[in-house]
């Protein structure tokens, strides 16, 4: 296991245990597991797989590839075609040659006529050295574009974008004679206009980043490429950045708002992404600030990785990020997703769900794209060598988008439900839970009040004489810890410290996901993210931890320094959205559902 598990204070020992037959088992072929996706392409290097749907109904994916590692000479851009919604793909079609200067980071655009453009970096001056030493050259040179009028099968000659020389360039290592830049994502279109964002660097390599945007008001209708009008924004000599947030401000990407305004998100190395709004078509921007779930609300936590935005066809928004406060390129697994709705010209984001994961924590995934067709949704991603596409369960997205509206108790998988009176009995029949090695999971949902905090109070306990079972206890940091064991292997994880207060009713949901091997907490409707005290609010447990069924009796401590009000146990992991709607039901005084006899 990697360092994250050690730092999360999750402990393991022992060997693999056997399996049990149980009444309920979580889906084994988990669509969120990236290994279950369809491969677009696999090569020495494979990055930024972005898809447009061509007028013939096929999918056209453009990406950057090469036989070597990222940044090696021979890196070039290609296209691949799928006629079966991503299940199989054609051999790559070269857009630029692997024997020419580096060509990288293709961003495709489909126009109403069916023409497809790609915008990309091109080392047109064939720069190879800086101050006498050999350098990586895939972000140097020109911003170019080509187009295809036959759905991606063949491509036009190369055209060059008019990248305006600015202060960022003039202060770089070449004093502006060479520019350093790249872009991520796809261009956006609305009201017959096109925009895409890109990042300029003021110093080689990857320092002093700032955001710029190309705009065209006629590319969607103009058939002559030489007559396309280009405008580079914002106005003036400085791009979008905030000096307070350090050197690294990169990978700016956009969504349009219904008001005609623009919203931008980008990555940093401060543990949080930044965001900004433009109310005048990109000419000026609000001062970048930490990106938050709601205006003036809690900050997103995200490392130095692509923070990807999309606007869906239904007018709502999605945000891909990694939900921890790291400051490096590491730990891009799992990927989390928020749903956004627009209120008064600003985006309000939901609590996040796990969208994709790899069973190996060291695998990193990034540079995704969203595809919508026939009411279905897919997402692409890459691990830098393998690009895949994954169909998304639409109920996950719908749950994100209505998270702030639904007030009902989730019934699916509910195997124990006790009200305040029943919780005074001190004992209940413990339901059987699925084997965690087989992708099972469980959720503990409790409503209680603490009168005077005391650490190390056991609240629930189903352990047998061999230590198998689950338990909850209070900690020294005003948090609740969930532990579970198969008799040999143990996992423990706490909610964020300092959240639980005396004489206050708290709704706490512990979610144990046996597919992703992740434990998370939703406390009073918010998913724990570690706050200011730790990098992660969620933790991993070992994939060798198996059958956690212990005693057939669940001990309930009715003498703790507080008061029980509700307890629910599910024999599956709940989604974050389900935990949030359970909390909203509590806040709305929805009665706990009765179980069928």
N, C-alpha and C positions, 0 to 999 in steps of 0.2 A: 504494500500500500504506500501511497506517497505522503509527503510531509503534512498535507492538509489534515489527514486523519489523525496524525499525532497531535497536531496543534489544536485539534478540536476536542481533545481529551476523551476520545472514544477508545476503549481498550478491548483487546481480543486475546484469546489463547485457545489451544486445542486443535481439533481436526474436523474434517467434514463429517457431518452427521447424516443419518438416513432420512428418508421422506415418510410422510404420513398421508393417508387418504383423509381428506376433509371435505365437508359439504360444499365449501365455497373456495375457489381458487381464482386469483386475479389472472387476467389474460396473460398468457405466456409470450405470445408473439406480439410484444408491445410495440406499437407503431412508433413510439417515441425513441426507441433504441435505434440509433443511426445504422447499426448493422443490418436492420430489416428494411432499409431503403433500397431504391433502385440506383445502380451505378450509372452515372453519366459518362465518366471517363476516369481512368487511373493511369498515372504516369509519374515520372520523377518529380515533377512539379505540376500542380493543377489548382487554379485559384479563381475566385470570383465568378462562379457559374450563374449568370444572369439570363433570364428567359423572357422572350416575348412570344406571343401567339400570332403567327403569320396569317395572312388572309385566306390561305388554303386550309386553315384549321390546325396545322401542325405546330409543334413547339420548336423554337429556334433558341438554342443556348449558346451564348458567346462566353469564352473564358480564356485565361492566360495559362500557357503550359510551356513545358520544356523538358528535355531529357535530364537536366541536372537539377540542382536545388534552386530555390527562389533567388533571383538576382544573377544567376549564372548567364554567361553569354549563350545565345541560342534560344532565349526566351521569346515567345511570340504569341499572337492571338489567333484563335480559331473559332469555328462555329460547328455545332452538331445539331442534327435534326431528329426529332422524335415524332412518329406518326401515331403513337399509342399512349399519349399522355404520360410520357416519361418512363415507361417500362423498358423500352429499348431505344438505342440511339445509333445514329449513323456514325461512320468513321469521321474524325475531325476534318473540317474543310479549312484550309489555311486562308486567313484574311491577310496576314503578313507572312513573310518567309522566315523560317527558322535560321536561314543562313545570312539574313540581313541584320541591320542594327536591332537592338532590343525593341520589341513592341509589347506593351503591357496594359492591363487594367481596362479592358474593353467594356464600355457601357452601352447597351443597345437601346434604340428608340424605334418604335413602330409608328408610322404616320397613317392618316386615314386612307391614303392611296395604296397602302400595302408596302411602300418602300421601308426598308430597315436601314437605319444609320448605326454606326458604332463610333464612339469617341474614345480615344486612347492615347497613352504616352508613346512617343517614338524618339529614339536616340538618333535623330536625323543628322546631327553633326558628328556622330560616331565618337563621342567623348569616351576615353578609356582611362585617363590618368588625372590625378590632381596632385600638384606639387611633386611630380615625378613618381608617384606610387599608383599602382593599379587599383581601380575602384569599381564598385558595383554601379552599373550605369542604367538601370531600368527605370529610374525616375528622372532622368536627365533629358533635356532637349526640347522637343516640340509637343504641342497638343494637336492631334490630327483626327481626321475622320474619313471614313469610307461609307459607301452605301451599296445596298443590293436591291435590285428590282425583280429578283426571281426567288424570293423567300429564303435567301441566304446561300444559295448554291454557288453564285459567283459574286464578285465584289468589284466596285469601281476603282478608279485610280485614287491616289491619296490626296486629300486636301488638308490644309493647315489652318488651325484656328488662330485668330489674332489675339494672342495672350499679351495683354498690356504690360509693359515694363513698369514695375512699381518699386517702392522703397525696399520691400522684401528681397527683390531680385538684385537691386543695386548694391545691397550690403552683403550679398552672399559670397561664396568662395571665389566666384568668377567675376564679381562686380557686375553681374547682370548679363554678361556675354553668354552665359548658359543659365537656363532656368531649371528649377527643381520642383516637381509637382506630380500629383497623381489624384485620381478620383475613385470613389466607391459608389456602388448602387446603380440606379438607372435614372435617366432624365424623367422629370415629371411634366405633365401637360395639363393645362386647364385654361379655359377661355381662349382657345386658339393660340396659346403661348407655350413655350418650352423653356424649362430651366434645368440646369444640373449644377451640383456643387463640386468643387475640387479643392485640394489643399496645396498651397505653395509652402516651400521651406526656405528659410532665410540663411540656413547653414547646412552644409553636408556633414553628417548624414542624419536626418530625422531630428533637426533642431529648429526652433523658432518658426513653428507652423502657424498658418493663418488661413482663413476660409475665403474663397472667391466663388463666383457663380457666373456661368454663361447663360445668357437669355437670348432667345430669338422669337420674334413675333410673326415670322413667315415661313419657318422651316416645315411646318405641317402642311403647307399648301403650295410652296414654291418648288417646281420640278427641276429648275436649273440650280445645281449646287453652288455655282459661282455667284448666284444672286441672293443667297441666303444672307440675311442681316444678323450681325452678331453684336452683342453688347456685353461687356464684362463688368460685373458689379461686385461689391458696392462702389459707389462713386468715391473718388479720391485716391490716395496713395497707400492706404492701409486696409488690409483685409479684416475679416471678422475674427477677433480674438480679444481676450481680456488679460492684460499684463499680470494681474494678480494670480492667474492660474498656471503660470509657468511656461516653459518653452514648448512643451508638447501639447498642441491643440490641432487635432488632425481629423480627417475622414468626415468632413462636413456632409450631411445629407439632409434632404428636404421633403416636406409634404406641404401641399396647398391647403388652406382653410376655406371654408364655405364663404367667408367674407372677401376672398381674393387675396388675403394676406398669406405670408409664408412663415413656416416654422422650421427651424434648423436644430439639429442635435449633432454633437461631435464628441470625440474621445479626448481624454487627458491622462496624466499620470498622478492625479491627486485622489484617485479612488472614486471619482464621480464624473459622469459626463456633464457637459454644459449645454445650455440651450439659449435660443434667441429668437425673437420675432421681427419680421419686417412688415410694416404697414403701408409701404409705398412701392411694392413690386421689386424689392431687393436693393433699392438705391441706398437706403440707410437701415440700420438694424439696432434693436435694443441692445444695451450693454449685456454681453453674455454673463449668465449666472449659473449656479448649480441647477441642473435639471431636477425638477421635483414632480411628485405624483400629482399634486394639485397646486394651484398658485399659493405661494408662501408655505407649502406643505413639506412633507418629508422628502429628503434628497434621495435620488437613485444612487445605488452603489454599483460601480462598474470599473473594471480594470482597463488596461491599454488594449482594447479590442474594439471591433466595429460595433457601434451602437446603431442598429439599423431601424429605420422608420418606414412604414407603409401607410397609405390611405387605401382602404378597401373600397370596392364598388358601392357598398351600402353607405358610404360617407363616414364610416368610423375608422379608427386608427389602430395600428399594431406597432409594438416596440419590442425588438429583440435585444436582450442584454444578458449579462452573466451574474448579476445579483450578488456581488461581493465587492469589497473595497480594496482589492489588490491594485498595485501600481505598476505592474509589469505586463509583458505579453503572455504570462502564464495563466493557467486555470480558466480555460474557455469551455468548460464542461462541468455541468450541463448548461444548455441555453434556456433562458427563461423568456416568457412572453407576457406583456401587458396589453390590455385593450384600452383604447382611448375614445372618449366622446368629446365633442366640442361644445363648450358652454361660454357664451359671451366672448367669442373670439379667442379662447384659450383651450388647450387640451387638458382634460382631466383623465388621469390614468387609473386603471384598476390595480388591485393587488395581483402579483404575478403568479403564473403557473410554470411548471417545468414543461418545456416544449420538446426538447430533444436531449438525449444524453448518450454517452458511450459507456459501457461497463468498465472500461479501463479509465481511471481518473486522469491519466497522463495524456490521453488523446485530447486534442484541441479542435474545436470546430468554430467556423466563423464565416464572414462574407456571404450571408444568406440572400435569398430572393424569395418573394411571394408570387405565386401563380394562382389566378382565379379562372375557372372555366366551368360552365354549366352548373353553377351553384356549389362547386367543390373547390377545395383549397389545397395547395401543396406548398412546401418550402424546400429550397435547395440549401446546401451547405457544403463546405469543403474542409478537409483536414490537411490541406496543402498538397496531398498526393492523390486523394480520392475525392471526387465530387459526386454527390448523391442527391436524389430528390425523394421527398417523403410526403405522402398524403396526410393531411391533418384531419383528425376527427372534428367535424364542424361544431359539435356541441361544446368543445373546449373553447372555441372562439366566442360562441354565443354566450357561454357562461361568463367570460371576461367582460363582454360588452354590456350585460345586464346586471353585473355584480352589485352595483349600487342601488338596484331597484327591487330585486327579489327578496321576499320575506317569507321563507318557508323552511321547515325542517326536512332535511334530506332523509328519505326512508330506505333507499337502496342499500343493502348490506347492513342495516341496523339489526343488531342481535341482542342488545341489552339496553333498556331504557328505564331509568329509575327517577322518580320524582322526589321531592324533599322529604316526604313522609317515609317512603320506601328506603331512603338512604340512611335512616336511623337504625335499621336492623343489623348493621355491621357486617352482614354476610349476604352474598348473592351467588347464584349459579354462574360460574365462569363459562362463557361460550368458547367453543373451540375456534382456533384461528388457523389460517392457512400457513403452510410451511414457507418461510421467507426465502429459502433457497429456490423454491419453485415459482417465485414471483408473487407470492402472497403479500399481504399487508394488513395493517389494522389502523384504526383511528380511535382515540379516546377524546371525547368531547365532554367537558365538565363546566359547570357553573357553580361558583362558590364565593364566599366572602371570608376574609381573614380579619380577626379581631385584634390580634397582637402577633406579629410575625415571630415565628420560632423556627430556626433551621433544623433540618434532619428529622422532620415529622414525616412518617410514612403515611401517605393518604390512601393509596390502593396497593394491594399486593396479591398476586396469584401464584407465587413461587411455591414449589414443592420442596421436599427434603433434599433433592439434588440441585436446587437452585434454579430449576427451569420455571419460566413464567415471566410476567411483566410486573412493574411496580412504578409508582410515582412517589416522589418525596420533595419536601421543601429544601432549599439550599441556603447557604450563608449570604448569597447575593440577591435575595428577594426574587428568586426565580423558582420554577418547578423543573425537576429533572425526571425524565422518563428513562427507565432502564428495562432491558429485556435480555433473556438468556436462554440458550438451548441446553444448559447444563454444563457446557464446556466453553462456549464463547459468549461474551457479554458485550453489549453496546449501551452507552449512556449518552444522553444529550440534554442540555438545558435550554429553556427559552431565554431570551435576552435578559440580562440582569437589570434589576431595578424597576421592572414593569409592574410589579404587584404591590398594592398599597393596602394598608389597614382600613377597615370600615368602608371598603369599596367592593362592589360586586364585579367579579371578573369572569369573562368567558374565555376558556383556554381550550384549544384544539391541538392535540398531538397527532401528527400524521407520519406514519411509518410506511414508506413505499418500498416494497420488496423487489420491484423491478429495477428502479434506479438506485436502490440501496441508500436512500436519503431520508433523513428525519427532519421534519420541519414543524414549526409552531405557528399558529394563528392566534394571537392574543387580542381580544376585544376588537376583532375585525381586521387586524393588521398582521401581515406575514412578518415574522421576525427576520431582520436583516443584519443583526449584529450591532446596530446602532454605532455609538462612538467607542464601544468597549472591545469590539472584536471584528475581524475581517468578515466573518461569515455569520449569518443567523441560522443557517442550516448545516447539518453535518452528515457524514457518510458512515455506514456500518459495513462490516465485513461480508463478503459474498459467501463465506463458509458458514455463516450463522443460519441455522435451519429451523427445526421444530421448537417453538417457544411455548407449547402447551404444557403447563405445570399442573397445579392443583385444580380440581374441578370446582373449588370454592374461591370466590373473590372476597378478600378481606377489605372492608371499608371502614376507615378510621373515623368514627363519628365523634370522637373526643378530641380531635385536633382543635387548635385555637382559632376556630372559625365556624362556619355554617355551610353545610352542603345544601344545594338547591336543585341541581340536576346532574345526571350522569348518563352518558350514552357511549356505547362501544359499537364500532362497526368492524366487520370482518373483511374490510378492504381499506385501501388508502382513499381518503376523500381528496378531491381536488381542492385547491385553495378557494375557488369560487363557492364550492359547497360549504366549506367551513365559514366563509363570510356570510352566506345566506343563513346558515344556522345562527350566527351571531345576530344578524338582523331580525331573525324570528324571535330571539330572546328579547331584544330591545323593543320589539312590537308585542311582546307578551303572547306569542303563539304557543299553545299548549304542546308539551312533549307528546309525541304520538304513542298510542298504545300498540303493543306488539300482538300479532295474531298468536293464539294459544297453540 
